[in-house]
Amino acid sequence: MRTPRPILGSPAGLSLLEILVVVVLLGLLAGIGVGPIREGLGRARLRSAVAELSRRMMAARWRAVAGHASVGLRFEPEGEGWRVVTYVDGDSDGIRSADILAGRDRPSGSVYRPQEGRPGVYFGLPAGDPIPRVPPSRGWLNGGEDPIRFGRSDIVSFSALGSVTPGTVYLTDRDGRLAALVLFGATARMRIRFFHRDSGEWRP
């Protein structure tokens, strides 16, 4: 009875050359897969961060309308980044920095940090070539500029009538992806857009 011959190599098993070929092929396959996986995870983290921020803003709006008192989200410097704290108007004159410092407008709920659970995501603008501002704004954005654009106080304030401080906030990550959350004053409508470098356009 003949002993079946191994498919690869000698009867002793795989040769060194065959092992090297297998290792190289596995490395190539892994390299092909890592890029798209990393890109997908990066996009998902950025989308998650801006989606959670928009949910917090919508919750603040409905709370202001239901409670007949202004509710605001304040962007506060923390270390090298920012955190977002929700405040409720305590003296019927809107959300003001002076009232927050005096304790009249009090914090409520949890603090939002975009990087929590999303490594590499933060409020900011990526370095590199200038990027067009998200419509309807005009002009250009440069790395290092202020990503929080809601007036000098950095407060997004929702009134009891449902209106909001108009403006835009930008989020980015270590790989230079960029997202924008735009708020329109009278209607409090929100728009989320992502910058696509291949076309130079902002799209949903």
C-alpha positions as CSV (number, residue, x, y, z in Angstrom):
1,M,0.0,0.0,0.0
2,R,1.4,3.4,-1.0
3,T,1.6,6.2,1.5
4,P,-0.1,9.4,0.2
5,R,2.3,12.1,-0.7
6,P,1.9,15.4,1.2
7,I,0.4,18.2,-0.8
8,L,3.1,20.6,0.1
9,G,6.8,20.0,0.7
10,S,8.6,16.9,1.8
11,P,7.1,14.0,3.8
12,A,8.5,15.7,6.9
13,G,6.1,18.7,6.3
14,L,6.3,22.2,5.0
15,S,9.7,23.4,3.8
16,L,11.2,26.7,5.0
17,L,10.6,28.2,1.6
18,E,6.9,27.2,1.7
19,I,6.5,28.6,5.2
20,L,8.0,31.9,4.1
21,V,5.6,32.0,1.1
22,V,2.7,31.5,3.4
23,V,3.8,34.2,5.9
24,V,4.3,36.7,3.0
25,L,0.8,35.9,1.6
26,L,-0.8,36.3,5.1
27,G,1.0,39.6,5.5
28,L,-0.2,40.9,2.2
29,L,-3.8,39.9,3.0
30,A,-3.5,41.5,6.4
31,G,-2.2,44.7,4.9
32,I,-5.0,44.9,2.4
33,G,-7.6,44.5,5.1
34,V,-6.2,46.8,7.8
35,G,-6.5,50.1,5.7
36,P,-10.2,49.8,5.0
37,I,-11.0,48.6,8.5
38,R,-9.1,51.5,10.1
39,E,-10.8,54.0,7.8
40,G,-14.2,52.6,8.7
41,L,-13.5,52.7,12.4
42,G,-12.3,56.3,12.1
43,R,-15.4,57.4,10.3
44,A,-17.7,55.6,12.7
45,R,-16.0,57.2,15.7
46,L,-16.4,60.7,14.3
47,R,-20.0,60.1,13.3
48,S,-20.7,58.8,16.8
49,A,-19.2,61.9,18.4
50,V,-21.1,64.4,16.4
51,A,-24.4,62.4,16.6
52,E,-24.1,62.3,20.4
53,L,-23.5,66.1,20.6
54,S,-26.6,66.7,18.4
55,R,-28.7,64.5,20.6
56,R,-27.6,66.4,23.7
57,M,-28.5,69.7,21.9
58,M,-31.9,68.4,20.9
59,A,-32.5,67.2,24.5
60,A,-31.5,70.7,25.8
61,R,-34.0,72.3,23.4
62,W,-36.9,70.2,24.5
63,R,-36.0,70.7,28.1
64,A,-36.0,74.5,27.7
65,V,-39.4,74.5,26.0
66,A,-41.0,72.1,28.5
67,G,-39.4,73.8,31.5
68,H,-40.0,77.4,30.4
69,A,-36.4,78.2,31.1
70,S,-33.3,78.6,29.0
71,V,-30.9,75.6,28.8
72,G,-27.4,76.0,27.4
73,L,-24.4,73.9,26.5
74,R,-21.1,75.6,27.4
75,F,-17.9,74.6,25.7
76,E,-15.2,74.8,28.4
77,P,-11.4,74.4,28.0
78,E,-10.1,71.3,29.7
79,G,-6.4,70.3,29.4
80,E,-5.6,70.5,25.7
81,G,-9.2,70.0,24.6
82,W,-12.8,70.9,25.5
83,R,-15.7,69.5,27.4
84,V,-19.3,70.4,27.1
85,V,-21.4,71.1,30.3
86,T,-25.2,71.7,30.3
87,Y,-26.6,74.5,32.4
88,V,-30.1,75.5,33.3
89,D,-31.1,79.2,33.7
90,G,-31.7,80.0,37.4
91,D,-32.7,83.6,37.3
92,S,-34.8,84.0,34.1
93,D,-32.2,86.0,32.1
94,G,-30.8,83.3,29.9
95,I,-27.5,81.4,30.2
96,R,-24.7,83.8,31.0
97,S,-21.0,83.2,31.9
98,A,-21.4,85.6,34.9
99,D,-24.4,83.6,36.2
100,I,-22.5,80.3,35.8
101,L,-19.6,81.7,37.8
102,A,-21.9,83.0,40.5
103,G,-23.8,79.7,40.7
104,R,-27.1,81.1,39.5
105,D,-27.1,79.0,36.3
106,R,-26.4,75.5,37.5
107,P,-24.9,72.5,35.8
108,S,-27.2,69.6,35.0
109,G,-26.6,66.1,33.6
110,S,-23.4,64.5,32.5
111,V,-20.4,66.2,30.9
112,Y,-19.7,65.5,27.3
113,R,-16.2,64.8,26.0
114,P,-16.0,63.6,22.3
115,Q,-12.9,61.5,23.0
116,E,-14.5,59.3,25.6
117,G,-15.0,55.9,24.0
118,R,-13.7,57.4,20.7
119,P,-9.9,57.6,20.8
120,G,-8.4,60.4,18.7
121,V,-11.6,62.4,18.2
122,Y,-11.7,66.0,19.5
123,F,-13.0,69.5,18.9
124,G,-10.7,71.1,16.4
125,L,-9.6,71.7,12.8
126,P,-7.0,69.5,11.1
127,A,-3.6,70.8,10.1
128,G,-2.8,71.1,6.4
129,D,-4.3,73.0,3.5
130,P,-7.2,75.5,4.1
131,I,-10.6,73.9,4.0
132,P,-13.8,75.7,2.9
133,R,-16.2,76.6,5.7
134,V,-19.3,74.5,5.9
135,P,-22.2,76.2,4.1
136,P,-24.0,78.6,4.5
137,S,-20.8,80.1,5.9
138,R,-18.2,81.4,3.5
139,G,-14.4,81.6,3.6
140,W,-11.8,79.2,4.7
141,L,-10.7,77.2,7.7
142,N,-7.2,76.7,8.9
143,G,-5.7,74.3,11.4
144,G,-5.3,75.7,14.8
145,E,-8.3,78.1,14.5
146,D,-11.1,78.1,17.1
147,P,-13.4,75.1,16.3
148,I,-16.2,76.5,18.5
149,R,-18.1,79.3,16.8
150,F,-21.0,80.3,18.9
151,G,-20.0,83.9,19.9
152,R,-17.4,84.9,22.4
153,S,-18.9,83.0,25.3
154,D,-18.8,79.6,23.6
155,I,-22.4,78.9,24.9
156,V,-25.2,77.3,22.8
157,S,-28.3,78.6,24.5
158,F,-31.8,77.3,23.8
159,S,-34.7,79.6,24.8
160,A,-38.1,78.6,26.2
161,L,-39.5,79.6,22.8
162,G,-37.3,77.0,21.0
163,S,-34.8,79.3,19.4
164,V,-31.0,78.8,19.7
165,T,-27.7,80.6,19.4
166,P,-26.7,80.2,15.8
167,G,-23.2,78.9,15.0
168,T,-21.0,75.9,14.1
169,V,-18.8,73.5,15.9
170,Y,-16.1,71.4,14.2
171,L,-14.8,68.0,15.3
172,T,-11.8,66.2,13.8
173,D,-9.5,63.3,14.6
174,R,-5.9,62.3,14.4
175,D,-6.2,61.3,10.7
176,G,-7.6,64.6,9.6
177,R,-11.3,63.7,9.1
178,L,-13.6,66.6,9.7
179,A,-17.3,67.0,10.8
180,A,-19.4,70.0,11.4
181,L,-22.6,70.6,13.4
182,V,-24.5,73.7,12.2
183,L,-27.3,75.3,14.2
184,F,-29.8,77.8,12.8
185,G,-31.1,80.4,15.2
186,A,-34.8,81.0,14.9
187,T,-35.8,77.4,14.0
188,A,-33.1,75.6,16.0
189,R,-32.6,73.4,13.0
190,M,-29.4,71.3,13.1
191,R,-27.3,70.1,10.2
192,I,-24.5,67.6,10.3
193,R,-22.0,67.6,7.5
194,F,-18.7,65.7,6.8
195,F,-15.9,67.1,4.7
196,H,-14.8,64.9,1.7
197,R,-11.2,65.7,0.7
198,D,-11.4,63.9,-2.6
199,S,-14.1,66.3,-3.9
200,G,-13.5,69.3,-1.5
201,E,-17.2,69.2,-0.6
202,W,-19.3,69.0,2.6
203,R,-21.8,66.2,2.4
204,P,-24.2,64.4,4.9
